[in-house]
Amino acid sequence: MKILFIQPKMSKRPMDTYLKTRMSPSLAIYTLIALTPEKHEVIIINENIEKIDYNLDVDLVAITVTVDVFSQAIQIASKFKSRGIPTIAGGIHISSCPEESMKYFDSICVGMAERIWENVLQDAEIGKLQKCYCDMDNIRGDEIVSPAYAKIDKNKYFYTNIISTSRGCPFRCDFCYNSSNASTEHVKRPIENVINEIMTLKNQHIMFIDDNFIGDIPWAKEFCTRIAPMNLKWNCAVSANILNHLDLLDMMKKAGCQSLFIGFESINANSINSVHKIQNNIMNYDKLIEEIHNRGMMINASIVFGLDDDDPSVFNTTLEWMVKRKVETVTAHILTPYPGTKLYEKMLKENKIFDFDYSHYNTANVVYYPNKMSPQELYDGYINFYKKFYSFKNIIRRIPQNKSQWSTYFFFNFVYRKFGKVTEILSYVIPLNLIGRVISLLCYKNN
Protein backbone atom coordinates (compact mmCIF):
# COMPACT_ATOMS: atom_id res chain seq x y z
CA MET A 1 0.00 0.00 0.00
CA LYS A 2 0.91 3.65 -0.36
CA ILE A 3 0.18 5.45 2.93
CA LEU A 4 -0.02 9.21 3.37
CA PHE A 5 0.69 10.53 6.90
CA ILE A 6 -0.54 14.07 7.56
CA GLN A 7 0.06 16.54 10.37
CA PRO A 8 -2.63 19.26 9.93
CA LYS A 9 -1.74 22.93 10.09
CA MET A 10 -1.91 24.49 13.53
CA SER A 11 -3.44 27.90 14.16
CA LYS A 12 -0.75 30.43 15.04
CA ARG A 13 -1.02 32.02 18.45
CA PRO A 14 -0.81 35.84 18.49
CA MET A 15 2.50 35.99 20.36
CA ASP A 16 4.15 33.34 18.18
CA THR A 17 5.55 33.37 14.66
CA TYR A 18 5.40 30.50 12.21
CA LEU A 19 8.77 29.42 13.61
CA LYS A 20 6.74 27.74 16.36
CA THR A 21 4.94 25.48 13.89
CA ARG A 22 8.24 24.33 12.38
CA MET A 23 10.13 23.82 15.61
CA SER A 24 10.27 20.01 15.59
CA PRO A 25 8.62 17.01 13.90
CA SER A 26 5.72 14.99 15.30
CA LEU A 27 7.11 11.90 17.01
CA ALA A 28 3.61 10.38 16.78
CA ILE A 29 3.85 10.18 13.00
CA TYR A 30 7.37 8.82 13.02
CA THR A 31 6.40 6.20 15.60
CA LEU A 32 3.66 5.02 13.22
CA ILE A 33 6.20 4.90 10.40
CA ALA A 34 8.49 2.80 12.56
CA LEU A 35 5.57 0.40 13.06
CA THR A 36 4.86 0.25 9.31
CA PRO A 37 6.51 -2.68 7.45
CA GLU A 38 8.89 -1.61 4.69
CA LYS A 39 6.75 -3.28 2.03
CA HIS A 40 4.47 -0.25 2.30
CA GLU A 41 5.40 3.09 0.74
CA VAL A 42 5.00 6.09 3.06
CA ILE A 43 4.56 9.78 2.26
CA ILE A 44 4.78 12.39 5.03
CA ILE A 45 3.21 15.85 4.83
CA ASN A 46 3.41 18.41 7.62
CA GLU A 47 0.88 21.03 6.56
CA ASN A 48 2.67 23.62 8.71
CA ILE A 49 5.53 23.42 6.20
CA GLU A 50 4.08 22.25 2.88
CA LYS A 51 0.77 22.10 1.08
CA ILE A 52 -1.23 18.91 0.78
CA ASP A 53 -1.55 17.49 -2.70
CA TYR A 54 -5.11 16.16 -2.69
CA ASN A 55 -4.53 14.44 -6.03
CA LEU A 56 -1.93 12.05 -4.64
CA ASP A 57 -2.48 8.42 -5.59
CA VAL A 58 -2.56 6.77 -2.15
CA ASP A 59 -4.37 3.84 -0.55
CA LEU A 60 -4.73 5.16 3.00
CA VAL A 61 -4.56 8.57 4.68
CA ALA A 62 -3.54 8.68 8.36
CA ILE A 63 -4.00 11.96 10.25
CA THR A 64 -2.62 12.83 13.70
CA VAL A 65 -5.05 15.08 15.59
CA THR A 66 -4.86 17.49 18.51
CA VAL A 67 -7.94 19.47 19.52
CA ASP A 68 -6.92 22.72 17.82
CA VAL A 69 -6.48 21.02 14.41
CA PHE A 70 -9.59 18.84 14.66
CA SER A 71 -11.64 21.02 12.29
CA GLN A 72 -8.78 21.13 9.79
CA ALA A 73 -8.36 17.36 10.03
CA ILE A 74 -12.06 16.91 9.21
CA GLN A 75 -11.69 19.04 6.08
CA ILE A 76 -8.61 17.11 5.00
CA ALA A 77 -10.37 13.78 5.50
CA SER A 78 -13.47 14.88 3.59
CA LYS A 79 -11.43 15.77 0.50
CA PHE A 80 -9.75 12.37 0.39
CA LYS A 81 -12.99 10.54 1.24
CA SER A 82 -14.65 12.24 -1.73
CA ARG A 83 -12.13 10.41 -3.91
CA GLY A 84 -12.89 7.10 -2.23
CA ILE A 85 -9.63 7.02 -0.26
CA PRO A 86 -10.07 5.71 3.31
CA THR A 87 -9.01 7.96 6.18
CA ILE A 88 -7.98 7.07 9.71
CA ALA A 89 -7.32 9.49 12.58
CA GLY A 90 -5.54 9.13 15.89
CA GLY A 91 -4.00 11.23 18.63
CA ILE A 92 -4.92 12.50 22.08
CA HIS A 93 -8.06 14.34 20.97
CA ILE A 94 -9.36 11.29 19.09
CA SER A 95 -8.73 9.09 22.12
CA SER A 96 -10.46 11.61 24.40
CA CYS A 97 -13.53 12.07 22.18
CA PRO A 98 -13.92 8.86 20.13
CA GLU A 99 -17.70 9.02 19.61
CA GLU A 100 -17.58 12.51 18.11
CA SER A 101 -14.49 11.66 16.02
CA MET A 102 -16.03 8.58 14.42
CA LYS A 103 -18.52 10.82 12.58
CA TYR A 104 -15.83 12.34 10.39
CA PHE A 105 -13.28 9.63 9.60
CA ASP A 106 -13.59 6.17 8.10
CA SER A 107 -11.73 4.80 11.08
CA ILE A 108 -10.12 6.00 14.30
CA CYS A 109 -7.36 4.76 16.61
CA VAL A 110 -7.99 5.02 20.34
CA GLY A 111 -5.06 4.32 22.61
CA MET A 112 -1.49 3.32 21.96
CA ALA A 113 -0.41 2.83 18.35
CA GLU A 114 1.96 0.02 19.27
CA ARG A 115 -1.05 -2.17 20.10
CA ILE A 116 -3.22 -1.14 17.15
CA TRP A 117 -1.34 -0.23 13.99
CA GLU A 118 -0.55 -3.75 12.78
CA ASN A 119 -4.24 -4.65 12.71
CA VAL A 120 -5.08 -1.37 10.95
CA LEU A 121 -2.68 -2.14 8.12
CA GLN A 122 -3.85 -5.72 7.75
CA ASP A 123 -7.50 -4.65 7.48
CA ALA A 124 -6.69 -1.74 5.15
CA GLU A 125 -4.89 -4.09 2.76
CA ILE A 126 -8.05 -6.13 2.25
CA GLY A 127 -10.32 -3.08 2.24
CA LYS A 128 -12.06 -3.87 5.51
CA LEU A 129 -11.15 -1.11 7.93
CA GLN A 130 -13.01 -1.29 11.22
CA LYS A 131 -14.72 1.85 12.47
CA CYS A 132 -12.64 1.94 15.64
CA TYR A 133 -9.41 0.31 16.78
CA CYS A 134 -9.10 0.57 20.54
CA ASP A 135 -6.63 -0.62 23.14
CA MET A 136 -6.68 1.47 26.31
CA ASP A 137 -4.83 -1.07 28.45
CA ASN A 138 -1.69 0.40 29.92
CA ILE A 139 1.35 -0.08 27.72
CA ARG A 140 4.60 -1.45 29.08
CA GLY A 141 7.74 0.62 28.73
CA ASP A 142 9.43 -2.03 26.61
CA GLU A 143 6.55 -1.92 24.11
CA ILE A 144 7.16 1.73 23.23
CA VAL A 145 8.74 1.89 19.79
CA SER A 146 11.54 4.24 18.80
CA PRO A 147 10.44 6.77 16.16
CA ALA A 148 11.83 6.37 12.63
CA TYR A 149 14.39 9.17 13.07
CA ALA A 150 16.11 8.26 9.80
CA LYS A 151 12.93 9.21 7.90
CA ILE A 152 12.85 12.79 9.26
CA ASP A 153 13.81 15.50 6.79
CA LYS A 154 16.07 17.59 9.01
CA ASN A 155 16.02 20.53 6.61
CA LYS A 156 12.40 21.25 7.56
CA TYR A 157 12.87 21.76 11.30
CA PHE A 158 14.86 23.70 13.86
CA TYR A 159 15.32 20.64 16.02
CA THR A 160 15.11 16.93 15.43
CA ASN A 161 17.09 16.00 18.56
CA ILE A 162 13.94 15.21 20.55
CA ILE A 163 13.34 12.10 22.65
CA SER A 164 10.46 10.88 24.76
CA THR A 165 11.52 8.74 27.72
CA SER A 166 7.99 8.00 28.93
CA ARG A 167 4.25 8.04 28.35
CA GLY A 168 1.74 9.71 30.63
CA CYS A 169 2.16 11.49 33.97
CA PRO A 170 1.62 10.39 37.59
CA PHE A 171 -0.52 13.49 38.26
CA ARG A 172 -4.09 14.20 37.11
CA CYS A 173 -4.49 17.99 37.02
CA ASP A 174 -8.04 18.91 35.98
CA PHE A 175 -7.08 20.95 32.89
CA CYS A 176 -4.68 18.35 31.51
CA TYR A 177 -5.46 15.46 29.18
CA ASN A 178 -4.05 13.21 31.88
CA SER A 179 -7.37 13.75 33.70
CA SER A 180 -9.36 12.37 30.75
CA ASN A 181 -10.50 8.84 30.02
CA ALA A 182 -7.70 8.67 27.44
CA SER A 183 -5.02 9.03 30.12
CA THR A 184 -2.62 6.20 30.78
CA GLU A 185 -0.52 5.18 33.71
CA HIS A 186 2.85 6.86 33.79
CA VAL A 187 5.37 4.43 32.33
CA LYS A 188 9.07 4.90 31.69
CA ARG A 189 10.93 3.24 28.86
CA PRO A 190 13.89 0.92 29.43
CA ILE A 191 16.96 3.09 29.97
CA GLU A 192 18.93 1.15 27.38
CA ASN A 193 16.32 1.95 24.72
CA VAL A 194 16.55 5.67 25.45
CA ILE A 195 20.34 5.62 25.36
CA ASN A 196 20.20 3.84 22.00
CA GLU A 197 18.06 6.71 20.66
CA ILE A 198 20.57 9.25 21.95
CA MET A 199 23.32 7.39 20.08
CA THR A 200 21.14 7.26 16.96
CA LEU A 201 20.65 11.04 16.95
CA LYS A 202 24.42 11.66 17.08
CA ASN A 203 23.84 14.98 18.80
CA GLN A 204 25.27 16.12 22.13
CA HIS A 205 22.30 18.44 22.71
CA ILE A 206 19.07 16.56 23.53
CA MET A 207 15.54 17.72 24.30
CA PHE A 208 13.52 15.31 26.40
CA ILE A 209 9.85 16.06 25.68
CA ASP A 210 8.09 14.01 28.35
CA ASP A 211 5.08 15.37 30.21
CA ASN A 212 7.10 14.86 33.37
CA PHE A 213 10.71 13.67 33.25
CA ILE A 214 10.75 12.99 37.02
CA GLY A 215 7.48 11.06 37.17
CA ASP A 216 9.47 8.03 38.31
CA ILE A 217 12.18 9.25 40.69
CA PRO A 218 14.27 6.03 40.87
CA TRP A 219 14.23 5.77 37.06
CA ALA A 220 15.34 9.39 36.68
CA LYS A 221 18.22 8.89 39.12
CA GLU A 222 19.45 5.76 37.39
CA PHE A 223 19.13 7.41 33.97
CA CYS A 224 21.16 10.44 35.07
CA THR A 225 23.85 8.15 36.43
CA ARG A 226 24.00 6.28 33.12
CA ILE A 227 24.22 9.35 30.88
CA ALA A 228 26.55 11.43 33.06
CA PRO A 229 29.70 10.13 31.25
CA MET A 230 28.19 10.94 27.81
CA ASN A 231 28.96 14.67 28.04
CA LEU A 232 25.45 15.68 26.93
CA LYS A 233 23.62 18.98 27.28
CA TRP A 234 19.88 18.62 27.66
CA ASN A 235 16.61 20.06 28.92
CA CYS A 236 13.33 18.55 30.09
CA ALA A 237 9.99 19.22 31.77
CA VAL A 238 9.58 18.46 35.47
CA SER A 239 6.90 18.95 38.12
CA ALA A 240 7.36 21.42 40.98
CA ASN A 241 7.95 18.60 43.46
CA ILE A 242 11.54 18.40 42.16
CA LEU A 243 12.20 20.55 45.24
CA ASN A 244 11.61 17.43 47.35
CA HIS A 245 14.43 15.65 45.51
CA LEU A 246 17.42 17.96 45.51
CA ASP A 247 19.75 14.98 45.23
CA LEU A 248 18.10 14.21 41.89
CA LEU A 249 18.46 17.86 40.86
CA ASP A 250 22.20 17.56 41.60
CA MET A 251 22.39 14.39 39.51
CA MET A 252 20.57 16.07 36.63
CA LYS A 253 22.99 18.99 36.70
CA LYS A 254 25.97 16.64 36.76
CA ALA A 255 24.50 14.72 33.81
CA GLY A 256 24.29 17.89 31.71
CA CYS A 257 20.79 19.32 32.31
CA GLN A 258 20.71 23.01 31.36
CA SER A 259 17.11 24.11 31.80
CA LEU A 260 13.79 22.96 33.20
CA PHE A 261 10.25 23.56 31.98
CA ILE A 262 8.08 23.74 35.13
CA GLY A 263 4.33 24.10 35.45
CA PHE A 264 4.05 26.81 38.10
CA GLU A 265 0.63 27.63 36.56
CA SER A 266 -0.24 30.29 39.15
CA ILE A 267 1.15 32.18 42.14
CA ASN A 268 -2.35 32.12 43.66
CA ALA A 269 -2.89 29.17 46.01
CA ASN A 270 -6.68 29.19 45.56
CA SER A 271 -6.28 29.01 41.78
CA ILE A 272 -3.84 26.10 42.07
CA ASN A 273 -6.24 24.23 44.34
CA SER A 274 -9.15 24.79 41.95
CA VAL A 275 -7.56 22.46 39.36
CA HIS A 276 -6.22 19.93 41.90
CA LYS A 277 -2.56 20.48 41.04
CA ILE A 278 -1.49 18.71 44.22
CA GLN A 279 2.23 18.68 43.41
CA ASN A 280 2.41 22.49 43.60
CA ASN A 281 2.80 24.51 46.78
CA ILE A 282 3.26 28.23 46.11
CA MET A 283 4.97 28.64 49.49
CA ASN A 284 7.85 26.63 48.03
CA TYR A 285 8.18 28.53 44.73
CA ASP A 286 10.90 30.93 45.91
CA LYS A 287 12.98 28.07 47.26
CA LEU A 288 12.43 26.05 44.09
CA ILE A 289 13.66 28.87 41.86
CA GLU A 290 16.61 29.54 44.15
CA GLU A 291 17.74 25.90 44.16
CA ILE A 292 17.55 25.65 40.37
CA HIS A 293 19.38 28.93 39.79
CA ASN A 294 22.05 28.04 42.36
CA ARG A 295 22.88 25.05 40.20
CA GLY A 296 23.30 27.20 37.11
CA MET A 297 20.14 25.91 35.44
CA MET A 298 17.54 28.05 33.68
CA ILE A 299 13.76 27.99 34.08
CA ASN A 300 10.96 28.08 31.51
CA ALA A 301 7.88 28.72 33.64
CA SER A 302 4.43 27.64 32.48
CA ILE A 303 1.71 30.02 33.64
CA VAL A 304 -2.07 29.69 33.20
CA PHE A 305 -4.35 32.72 33.36
CA GLY A 306 -8.09 32.50 33.95
CA LEU A 307 -8.23 30.05 36.85
CA ASP A 308 -11.15 30.34 39.26
CA ASP A 309 -9.60 32.86 41.66
CA ASP A 310 -7.87 35.03 39.02
CA ASP A 311 -9.00 38.65 38.73
CA PRO A 312 -7.59 41.45 36.52
CA SER A 313 -4.75 42.08 39.00
CA VAL A 314 -3.24 38.64 38.30
CA PHE A 315 -1.35 39.78 35.20
CA ASN A 316 0.78 42.53 36.74
CA THR A 317 1.21 40.60 39.99
CA THR A 318 2.53 37.58 38.10
CA LEU A 319 4.70 39.75 35.84
CA GLU A 320 6.47 41.48 38.72
CA TRP A 321 6.85 38.21 40.61
CA MET A 322 8.51 36.50 37.61
CA VAL A 323 10.75 39.45 36.71
CA LYS A 324 11.91 39.95 40.29
CA ARG A 325 12.99 36.31 40.48
CA LYS A 326 14.77 36.50 37.11
CA VAL A 327 12.78 33.66 35.56
CA GLU A 328 14.50 33.30 32.20
CA THR A 329 11.50 32.47 30.00
CA VAL A 330 7.75 32.10 30.40
CA THR A 331 5.21 30.17 28.37
CA ALA A 332 1.82 31.64 29.26
CA HIS A 333 -1.59 30.15 28.51
CA ILE A 334 -5.23 31.05 28.74
CA LEU A 335 -7.04 28.31 30.64
CA THR A 336 -8.57 26.02 28.03
CA PRO A 337 -11.13 23.25 28.75
CA TYR A 338 -9.90 20.45 26.51
CA PRO A 339 -12.79 18.11 25.63
CA GLY A 340 -12.68 14.97 27.73
CA THR A 341 -10.90 16.52 30.71
CA LYS A 342 -12.33 17.07 34.19
CA LEU A 343 -12.19 20.81 33.59
CA TYR A 344 -14.29 20.51 30.43
CA GLU A 345 -16.94 18.42 32.16
CA LYS A 346 -17.08 20.87 35.08
CA MET A 347 -17.40 23.95 32.85
CA LEU A 348 -19.97 22.22 30.66
CA LYS A 349 -22.19 21.50 33.67
CA GLU A 350 -21.83 25.12 34.82
CA ASN A 351 -22.72 26.44 31.32
CA LYS A 352 -19.49 28.42 31.24
CA ILE A 353 -18.31 27.44 27.76
CA PHE A 354 -19.57 29.75 25.00
CA ASP A 355 -17.21 28.87 22.14
CA PHE A 356 -17.14 25.32 20.79
CA ASP A 357 -14.93 26.05 17.78
CA TYR A 358 -12.03 23.72 18.55
CA SER A 359 -9.64 25.71 16.38
CA HIS A 360 -9.74 28.28 19.20
CA TYR A 361 -8.65 25.69 21.77
CA ASN A 362 -4.92 26.49 21.52
CA THR A 363 -4.54 28.21 24.95
CA ALA A 364 -4.49 31.64 23.26
CA ASN A 365 -8.25 32.26 23.07
CA VAL A 366 -10.95 32.66 25.68
CA VAL A 367 -13.72 30.09 25.12
CA TYR A 368 -15.48 30.30 28.51
CA TYR A 369 -16.75 32.85 31.04
CA PRO A 370 -14.11 33.42 33.76
CA ASN A 371 -15.20 33.86 37.38
CA LYS A 372 -13.71 37.24 38.21
CA MET A 373 -13.18 39.07 34.92
CA SER A 374 -14.70 39.33 31.50
CA PRO A 375 -13.47 37.23 28.55
CA GLN A 376 -12.04 40.40 26.97
CA GLU A 377 -10.19 41.34 30.16
CA LEU A 378 -8.66 37.87 30.26
CA TYR A 379 -7.55 38.00 26.65
CA ASP A 380 -6.16 41.54 26.83
CA GLY A 381 -4.37 40.82 30.10
CA TYR A 382 -2.78 37.71 28.63
CA ILE A 383 -1.51 39.54 25.52
CA ASN A 384 -0.20 42.46 27.56
CA PHE A 385 1.57 40.12 29.96
CA TYR A 386 3.52 38.62 27.07
CA LYS A 387 4.41 42.04 25.66
CA LYS A 388 5.63 43.31 29.02
CA PHE A 389 7.52 40.16 30.00
CA TYR A 390 9.50 40.26 26.74
CA SER A 391 9.94 44.05 26.69
CA PHE A 392 13.50 45.42 26.46
CA LYS A 393 13.23 46.65 30.03
CA ASN A 394 12.23 43.31 31.51
CA ILE A 395 14.58 41.24 29.37
CA ILE A 396 17.42 43.32 30.84
CA ARG A 397 16.01 43.02 34.37
CA ARG A 398 15.92 39.23 34.04
CA ILE A 399 19.49 38.69 32.77
CA PRO A 400 20.89 35.60 34.55
CA GLN A 401 23.74 36.11 36.99
CA ASN A 402 25.50 33.14 35.42
CA LYS A 403 27.26 34.60 32.36
CA SER A 404 27.60 31.16 30.76
CA GLN A 405 23.82 31.24 30.20
CA TRP A 406 23.78 34.56 28.39
CA SER A 407 24.02 33.27 24.81
CA THR A 408 21.04 30.92 25.28
CA TYR A 409 19.11 33.54 27.25
CA PHE A 410 19.57 36.34 24.75
CA PHE A 411 18.87 34.06 21.80
CA PHE A 412 15.50 32.99 23.13
CA ASN A 413 14.41 36.36 24.49
CA PHE A 414 15.58 38.47 21.55
CA VAL A 415 15.99 36.27 18.45
CA TYR A 416 13.01 33.99 19.07
CA ARG A 417 10.60 36.21 21.04
CA LYS A 418 11.38 39.92 20.67
CA PHE A 419 12.48 39.81 17.03
CA GLY A 420 10.78 36.55 16.07
CA LYS A 421 9.24 38.01 12.91
CA VAL A 422 12.68 38.97 11.61
CA THR A 423 14.03 35.54 12.44
CA GLU A 424 11.06 34.00 10.66
CA ILE A 425 11.92 35.90 7.47
CA LEU A 426 15.55 34.79 7.70
CA SER A 427 14.44 31.19 8.17
CA TYR A 428 13.11 31.17 4.61
CA VAL A 429 16.63 31.94 3.41
CA ILE A 430 18.78 30.06 5.91
CA PRO A 431 17.96 26.33 6.34
CA LEU A 432 16.13 25.72 9.60
CA ASN A 433 18.32 22.83 10.66
CA LEU A 434 21.42 25.00 10.20
CA ILE A 435 19.98 27.60 12.56
CA GLY A 436 19.14 24.83 15.00
CA ARG A 437 22.66 23.43 14.87
CA VAL A 438 24.14 26.87 15.56
CA ILE A 439 21.84 27.25 18.57
CA SER A 440 22.81 23.82 19.85
CA LEU A 441 26.51 24.59 19.43
CA LEU A 442 26.14 27.86 21.34
CA CYS A 443 24.27 26.12 24.14
CA TYR A 444 26.77 23.28 24.27
CA LYS A 445 29.84 25.53 24.16
CA ASN A 446 28.78 28.04 26.77
CA ASN A 447 27.24 25.85 29.44
N, C-alpha and C positions, 0 to 999 in steps of 0.2 A: 504493500500500500504506500501511497504518498500522503504524508500527514503534515498539515499546516498547524503550527503552534503560534498563537497570537497573544500578545500582551496589549490590551486596549489602552488608548491614550488617556492619561490622567488629566484632570482639570488643574490648571496652575493656580496655586494660592497667591494672594495679592502681594505678599512679601517675598515671594520666590521668583526666580527666573527659570527659563527652561533648562538651565543647568541641572536643576533638581531632578527633572524627569529623565535625565541621561546620566545620573550619578553612577549607577551600577546595574547589572543585569538581574533578572528574576531567577533566583535559585529554584523556584518551583518548576519553571519550564525546563530548566536544565536537569533537574532531577527526573522529570518525566522522560526526557531524552535518554538519560542513562538507563532507564527502565525499558526503553524501546529497542527490540532486537535490530541488529544491523541490516537485516533483510528489508526493512522498511526505509523509505526515503523520507527525511525530515526537512521541513522548511520552517524557519523561525522569523517572525516579524514582530518587532517592538514598535507599536504605532506611535510611541513618543519620539521615535527617530526616523521612521520611514512610513510611507503610505502603504496601505493594503491593496494588493492587486486582486480585485474580486473576480477576475477572469482566470485565475490560476486553476490548472487542472489537478485537483487533489481529491483524495478519497475520504478524508476525514479532517474536520477542523476542530482543534482543541483550544479552548480559551480559558485563561486564568483570570479570576474575577475577585476584586475587592469591591466594597460597597460603593465607592465613589465612581467606579467605572461600570457598574452594573447596567445602567441605561445604554452606554456605548456598546457593551458586550451584546446586549439584546439586538441592537441595530446591526452589528456585525453578523451575528448568527442569522438574522432574517434574510440578509442578502445572499448568504451561501445556501440557506435552506430553499430559497426561491429557485436555485439552480439544481435542487435535488441532492445537495451535498450534506451529509449528516454532520451535526454539530454536537459537541460535548463540552460542558463547562465544569470547572472545579475551582477550589479556593476557599478561603475562610468564610466569605459571604455566602457562597453556595451551601457550605456545610451548616451554616447558622440558619439559613432560610430555605431549606430544600423544597418545601411545598410550593412556594412562590416561584422559585427558580425553574421548576419542572415545566412551567407554562411556556417558557420561551426557548428552551433548547431541546434537541432530540433526546439528549441523555445528560445526566449530571453525575459527578463523583462526589460522594460525601464521606469524608474521613481521609485516611492516609493513603497516598497514591501507591505506596509500596505493596499494599494489600489488594489493590483494585486494578491497576493498569493492565496487567497481563490478561485478565478476563475481558477488559474493554477491547483490547486489540484482537483477541480471538473472536469475539462476537462481531466486531466491525468487519473483519475479513469475510465473514459469511453473510454480511448484511442483516444481522439480527441484534442490533444494539438494544439493550434493556433500557427502560426509562430511567432507572436509578441504580447506581452501583454504590453500595454502602458498607463500610466496615469501620465502626466507631470504637471497636475494642482498642485498648491502649497498646501502642506499638512498643516493641522492645528497642533498646538503643542499637543493638547489633543488626536490626532490620533496616535502619535508616541508610539510604543509598547515597553515595557521594555524587554530587552533580557532575554532569559531563563538561568539565571545565575546558577541555580541548576543543569543544564546539563553539565556545564563546568568541565572538569577533571583538577583540580587545580595542580595535580602533573606534568603536562606537561608544565607549564608556570612559568615565574618569577612572573608575576603580573596578577591577575584577578580582582583587585580592580579598574576597569576602568568604567567610566560613561560618557555618552554623554548627555549634557543638551540642545542640539539644533541641528538643521540641517541648512546647508548653512552658508553664510557669507554676511554681508551687502556690502562688497567691491568686485570689479571685476577686480583684477589685471590680466594683459594679460597672464601671464604664468600659472595661476591657473585654475583648472577645473571650478571654479566659473564664469569664463568668457565664458564658453561653453554653447551650447544650452541645456545641461543637468542640468545647474545650477538651483537652486531653491531660492525663497525668504528666507531670514534668518528668522527662526522661533524658538522661545524658547519653551521648554516644560513647563507644569504647575509645579510650584515649589513643590507642594505636591507630584507629581509623582517622581521627582528627589530625594526628601528626603526619600521617600519610598524605592527607590533603595539603597540609602546609608544605611538604616536600614537593608535591605536584605543582603548586603555584610558583615555586622558585622565586619567592619574594620575601624579603626580610621584614616587610611592613604588612601586618595582617589586621583585618577588621573582623572581629567576632560579632555577629549580628543576632545573637540570641535575645529572646525576651528578657532573660535574666541569667547572666553568666554564672552567678553564685547561687543558683537555685539548689544546688547540691554541694554543700560546703566541703565534704571530704573529697569529692571528685575534683573540685576546683583546686584544692591544695595539691593533690597528686599531679594534676595537669601542670600546674605552675612549676612544680619540682622537675617534671619531665622536660619542659621546654626551656627552662632557665639556661642550659648550656648552648641553646640554639642561636643566641644573640639576636633575638627578634625585637621589633618594636610593634606594639599593638594597642588597640583600644576595644572597649566592650561596654555593654549596658549592665548595670547592677542595681539591686534594690537598696534602699536607704539603710537596711539592717547590716550593711557591710561594716558599720560602726561597731557592731558587736563582735567583729572578727578581725581585729587589727593585725593579728598574726597573718591572716590571709592577705590583707592589704599589703603587708610587708613582702610577702611571697610574690604577689602580683607585680609589685614594683621591681623586685629583683629579677623577675622573669621578663621584664621589658614593657610593662603596661605604661602607657603615656597619658591616657585620658579615660574618664568614666562618664557615661551617659547615665544620669540618675533621675528617677521620677520623683522630684520634690512635690510636684503638682500644685501645692498651695502652702502659704505660710500662715494660714488660718486653720486652727485645730478643728473647729466645727465643720469647715468645708471638707477637710480630710476624712473626718468621721462619717460624713454623709454618704461617702462612696465606699466605706468599709476598707480603706487602705490601711490595714492593721500593721503593716511593717514600717509605717512612717510615724515618727514622733517629732513634732516641730521643735520641742524643747531640746532635741539633740542636733538640730540642723547646724548650728554654729560649730559645734564640736566636730561634726562630720566634715564640714568644709575645711576646718583647720587641719584635721588629720590628713586629708587628701593633699592639701596644698603643702603641708610640711614634708610630704614625701615627693614633692616635685611633680605631682600629677595634676592635670587640668580637669575641669568639670564642664560638661554640657548639661545644663539643668532643664528638665522638662517641667513646664508650668501649664496648668489648665485654668482658664478663666470661665466663670459662669456657674461655679458650684453653688450649692444651696445657700451658703452664708455670705457669698460675695456681693458687695454693693459697689457703687462707682468709685469708692476710694481704693479698691483693691489694686488698681493698676499702678498708681503712683507709689503706694506702699510697697508693692512687690518690686517695682523698679528700683527704688532707693535701697531696699534691703539687698537686692542682688548686686548693685553697683558697689555698695559699701563693702561687701564681702569679696569683691573682685572675682565674681563668677565669670569665667572666660567666655562662655557662650550660652545662649538660652534658645531652646526650641519651645515656643509658646503655642497653645492650642485653645480653641473655643470648645467647651464641653460639647461632645457630640454623642447622641444616643444611638449607637450602632444597633441595627436590628438583631434581635436574638439575645442581647445582653440584659442583665438585670436592670440596668439604667433605662433601657428602652421600654421594658415592660412596666416599670414604675411610672415613667413619664406618660406612657400611653393610657394607663389607668387614670392618671390625674388630668388627662386632656391638655397636656402642656405642649405637645408637638403640633406645630402648625404647617410645617413644610416637609412633605414626603418625597421630594425630588432627591433621590439618592446621590445625584451628581454634586449636591451641596454638602454631602456628608464627608468632607475632607478636613475637618477641624478648623476651617477658616470661614465658616458661615454659621449664622445663628438660625437654628431650625426649631427652636422651642421658646417658651416664655420663661425667662429667668425669674427667680423669686424676688430679688431686691433691686432690679434695674430693668429698663426696657431692652428689647432686642437691639435697638439702634445704639443704645449706650454701651452695651456689651461689645458690639462690633467695633464701634469707634474707639473704645478704650483699648481693645486688643490691637488694632492697627497702630494707634499712637504709642502703645507700649513698645512695639517693635521699632518704630522710628526713633524713639528716645533711647532705647537700649543700645542701638547701633549708631547713635549720633557720634560725631567727632569727639565731643566733650566726654561722653561716657565711655567710648572706646579707650581714650587716654586715661580716664580715671580707673579703668579696670586692668591696666597693663600688669601682667604678672611680675612678681618680684624676682622670679627665677628667669634670668636672661636667656637661658638655653631654650625657653619656650616661646621666645618672641617671634621667631620666624613663623611657626605654626599659628600663633595667636593673631599676628597681623595679617597673615594670609586669609584666615577664615573671616575675620572681622572686616577687613577692607576689600580684599579681592573677591571673596565669595558673597558677602553681605552688602557692604556699603557701595561697592562699585560692581555689583553682580551683573548689571546690564552690559557694562563694558566688557567684562570677562566673557559673557555669553556671545557677544559679537566676535571676539577673538577666537572663541572655540570653533567657529565655523571656518576659520583659517588654519589654526593650529590643531593638529589631531588631539582628541580628548585624552587618549591614553598617554600621549607625550606629556600633557599638562599633569596628569595624574602621577606619572613617574617622577616628574620634577618635584611635586609636592611630597611624595614619599621619600625622596632622597633628602629633601630639606628636613623633614621630620626625623629621619633616621640619623642624619649627620649631627643635628643640633640637640639631640636629647639623649 
